[in-house]
Amino acid sequence: MRQLAVTIGLVAATGLAFTGGTATAAPATQSASATTRAADSCPRSDKARESVRIHKDKKLSSTALGLLPKGAKPELLTCMTQIGGTYSLCKWQNDNRWDYISYRGIKGWVPLACVVN
């Protein structure tokens, strides 16, 4: 059973197809679904809990690019939260998680605590 799982994993990872005891390689093409952004499948739909600055980098001391007003719904450009500078904002203490967002053409980083629902 373990060998079957390893073989299935190999097929999934390499694109090999086994037919009649031989292995054939599928051409290395990228499907349209593989090129979609990670955020398209993100289950989160957040809005700003408080007004917060959009930063150039994942730290409060970085350049402010704009403002995400309270109640606004930014577009999440990545579904994965990133670790950055520590902050105590939006009723959270000593957190360091940041989201990369887009709001009205401004792309930047906001503290997760300020946009999570």
Solvent accessible surface area in square Angstrom, and as a share of the most:
residue,aa,sasa,rsa
1,M,195,0.87
2,R,195,0.71
3,Q,148,0.66
4,L,98,0.49
5,A,64,0.49
6,V,86,0.50
7,T,47,0.28
8,I,102,0.52
9,G,39,0.38
10,L,84,0.42
11,V,48,0.28
12,A,85,0.66
13,A,88,0.68
14,T,75,0.43
15,G,35,0.34
16,L,46,0.23
17,A,45,0.35
18,F,100,0.41
19,T,84,0.49
20,G,88,0.84
21,G,80,0.77
22,T,83,0.48
23,A,56,0.43
24,T,67,0.39
25,A,80,0.62
26,A,63,0.49
27,P,111,0.70
28,A,114,0.89
29,T,116,0.67
30,Q,132,0.59
31,S,63,0.41
32,A,86,0.67
33,S,85,0.55
34,A,64,0.50
35,T,83,0.48
36,T,78,0.46
37,R,120,0.44
38,A,64,0.50
39,A,16,0.13
40,D,93,0.48
41,S,97,0.62
42,C,20,0.12
43,P,122,0.77
44,R,65,0.24
45,S,84,0.54
46,D,8,0.04
47,K,92,0.39
48,A,2,0.02
49,R,89,0.33
50,E,68,0.30
51,S,62,0.40
52,V,11,0.06
53,R,148,0.54
54,I,0,0.00
55,H,8,0.04
56,K,122,0.52
57,D,66,0.34
58,K,61,0.26
59,K,97,0.41
60,L,75,0.37
61,S,102,0.66
62,S,16,0.10
63,T,83,0.48
64,A,51,0.40
65,L,74,0.37
66,G,22,0.21
67,L,96,0.48
68,L,0,0.00
69,P,51,0.32
70,K,145,0.62
71,G,41,0.39
72,A,15,0.12
73,K,143,0.61
74,P,12,0.08
75,E,75,0.34
76,L,13,0.07
77,L,29,0.14
78,T,30,0.18
79,C,36,0.22
80,M,140,0.62
81,T,45,0.26
82,Q,64,0.28
83,I,113,0.57
84,G,24,0.24
85,G,26,0.25
86,T,88,0.51
87,Y,5,0.02
88,S,55,0.36
89,L,62,0.31
90,C,12,0.07
91,K,172,0.73
92,W,71,0.25
93,Q,133,0.59
94,N,118,0.61
95,D,17,0.09
96,N,51,0.26
97,R,92,0.33
98,W,0,0.00
99,D,0,0.00
100,Y,68,0.26
101,I,0,0.00
102,S,16,0.10
103,Y,33,0.12
104,R,209,0.76
105,G,72,0.69
106,I,52,0.26
107,K,119,0.50
108,G,1,0.01
109,W,37,0.13
110,V,0,0.00
111,P,0,0.00
112,L,11,0.06
113,A,0,0.00
114,C,1,0.00
115,V,0,0.00
116,V,37,0.21
117,N,120,0.61
